[in-house]
Amino acid sequence: MTPQLVVTIGREALIAVLMVASPMLAFALVVGLSIAIFQAVTQINEMTLTFIPKILAVAAALLIFLPWMINQLTDFTRRMFELIPTLVG
């Protein structure tokens, strides 16, 4: 196993993690930003106001994107398993 291969596998793993996490993070970002704007406009400075909508947004993103996320992780895992025979020997 060469160092270049290790770096390539690590890069692919990080890209897979970012791809899988990005829909939930994007939903949380949009909801958090909209609630922050709402709080700034209405001058309501309640810190706990953002938690429940963000949790619901992340849960909704998880339900919407779960099949795609599973497909991405399955493809990555399949590529890693196909790489195992080339590493031996």
N, C-alpha and C positions, 0 to 999 in steps of 0.2 A: 504494500500500500504506500503510494507516494504521498508526499506532503501536499502536492497539487490536488490529488484526489480527495484528500481529507478536507481541504479548503472548499472544493467544489461541493462535496456532500454537505458541509456546514452551511454554505451559501444557499443551497437548495432547501435545506431545512428551515433556515430563517425566512426565506421567501414564502415557503408554504405556511409558516406560522403567521406571517404578516397578512397573507391572502385570506386565511381563515378568520383571523381576528378583525380585519378591517371593516366588514359590514356592521358588526356590533359597536365598534369604536366610533364609526361614522354616525350611527343612529344616536349614540350617547352624546356625541359632540353637538349635533344639531339640536337635540332636545335641551341640553345644558345651555347652549348659546341662546336659544329662544327664551328659556326661563330667565336667564340673566338679563336679557333685554327687557322682559316683562317686569322683573324686579327693579330695574333701573328706572323704567318709566313710571311705575306705580309707587316707588320708594318703599317697597316691602322688603325688608332685609332679614327674612327668615332663612336661616341656613339649612333647615331640614326640608324646605320646599322642593329642592332639586332632587332629592334621593328617590322618591317613589316614581316620578315620571321617567327618570333615567333607567331605573330597574325595569319598568314596564317597556321602555323603548328597546332595551337590550334583549328582553325576553321576546318581544315581537320580531326583532331582527333575527334572533336565534331560530324562531319558528319559520320565518320566511326563507332564510338562507341555509337551513340545516341540510337539505338534500345536496346542495351545491358544495357545502363545506365537507360533508362526508365523501363526496366524489373526489374533491381535491386531496383529502388525506389518504383515501384509498389509492389514488394514482401515485402519490408520493411513496406510499408504503410498497406498492407493487414495483416501482422503479428501484427502491432500495433492495428488495428481495431479489430482483433480477440482477443486481450488481454483485451479489454475494459470490456466485461462481467465479467471477473474474478476479476476486480478491484472494482466492485460495490458490496457492501455487506460484 
